[in-house]
Amino acid sequence: MTTLPDARISPEDELHYHDRSFADIVERLFREFEDRLSLTAIVEVVRESRQHLRGSPIGALPELTERLAHERLERLVQLVIGEQPVPAVTQLTALS
């Protein structure tokens, strides 16, 4: 019988794992939305998306966070009128 390697993350490494994945998600989404939204707005949407997904399996958290944040950013772009970036976003929970 073949055993799979232990994919669990130690509690000490969990914080660093989340920090790295968070930065990667923000960077990818910023590249996609930088012409329509500010970095501040993108970071806030990613942060709130990650908070809403607390309790999800750690291995799935980066992908789930990015998908949810992407969907919310798309909706935010649809709500924005004009060409100027959104300086800061408040009440993003209305987008969920």
C-alpha positions as CSV (number, residue, x, y, z in Angstrom):
1,M,0.0,0.0,0.0
2,T,1.3,3.4,-0.9
3,T,1.1,6.2,1.7
4,L,0.7,9.8,0.8
5,P,3.0,12.4,2.3
6,D,1.6,14.3,5.2
7,A,0.3,17.6,3.6
8,R,-0.7,19.2,6.9
9,I,1.0,22.5,7.8
10,S,2.4,23.0,11.3
11,P,0.9,25.8,13.4
12,E,4.2,27.7,13.1
13,D,4.2,27.5,9.3
14,E,0.5,28.3,8.9
15,L,0.9,32.0,9.4
16,H,3.7,32.2,6.8
17,Y,1.7,30.1,4.4
18,H,-1.2,32.5,4.6
19,D,1.0,35.5,4.2
20,R,2.7,34.1,1.1
21,S,-0.6,33.0,-0.5
22,F,-2.2,36.4,0.4
23,A,0.6,38.3,-1.3
24,D,0.5,36.1,-4.3
25,I,-3.3,36.5,-4.7
26,V,-3.1,40.3,-4.3
27,E,-0.4,40.5,-6.9
28,R,-2.3,38.4,-9.5
29,L,-5.5,40.3,-8.9
30,F,-3.7,43.7,-9.0
31,R,-2.3,42.9,-12.4
32,E,-5.8,42.1,-13.6
33,F,-7.6,45.0,-12.0
34,E,-5.0,47.7,-11.6
35,D,-6.5,49.9,-14.4
36,R,-9.9,49.9,-12.7
37,L,-9.4,49.6,-9.0
38,S,-6.8,50.8,-6.5
39,L,-4.4,48.5,-4.7
40,T,-6.1,49.5,-1.4
41,A,-9.5,48.3,-2.7
42,I,-8.0,45.0,-4.0
43,V,-6.2,44.3,-0.7
44,E,-9.3,44.9,1.2
45,V,-11.5,42.6,-0.9
46,V,-8.9,39.8,-0.7
47,R,-8.6,40.3,3.1
48,E,-12.4,40.2,3.6
49,S,-12.7,37.2,1.2
50,R,-10.1,35.3,3.2
51,Q,-11.9,36.2,6.5
52,H,-15.2,34.9,5.1
53,L,-13.6,31.6,4.2
54,R,-12.1,30.9,7.7
55,G,-12.6,27.3,8.6
56,S,-12.0,26.1,5.0
57,P,-9.3,23.4,4.5
58,I,-5.9,25.2,4.6
59,G,-4.8,23.6,1.3
60,A,-7.9,24.9,-0.5
61,L,-7.9,28.4,1.2
62,P,-5.7,30.2,-1.4
63,E,-7.8,29.0,-4.4
64,L,-11.1,29.7,-2.7
65,T,-9.9,33.1,-1.5
66,E,-8.8,34.1,-5.0
67,R,-12.0,32.9,-6.6
68,L,-14.2,34.7,-4.2
69,A,-12.1,37.9,-4.3
70,H,-12.1,37.8,-8.1
71,E,-15.9,37.5,-8.2
72,R,-16.3,40.4,-5.7
73,L,-13.8,42.6,-7.6
74,E,-15.7,41.9,-10.9
75,R,-18.9,43.0,-9.2
76,L,-17.2,46.1,-7.7
77,V,-15.9,47.1,-11.1
78,Q,-19.5,46.9,-12.5
79,L,-20.6,49.2,-9.7
80,V,-17.8,51.8,-10.3
81,I,-18.8,54.7,-12.5
82,G,-16.1,56.6,-14.3
83,E,-12.5,55.8,-15.1
84,Q,-10.7,56.8,-11.8
85,P,-9.6,54.1,-9.5
86,V,-11.5,53.5,-6.3
87,P,-9.3,55.1,-3.6
88,A,-10.7,53.0,-0.7
89,V,-13.6,50.7,-0.4
90,T,-15.9,50.7,2.6
91,Q,-18.8,48.4,3.3
92,L,-17.5,45.7,1.0
93,T,-19.8,43.3,2.8
94,A,-22.6,44.6,0.5
95,L,-20.8,42.8,-2.3
96,S,-21.0,39.4,-0.7
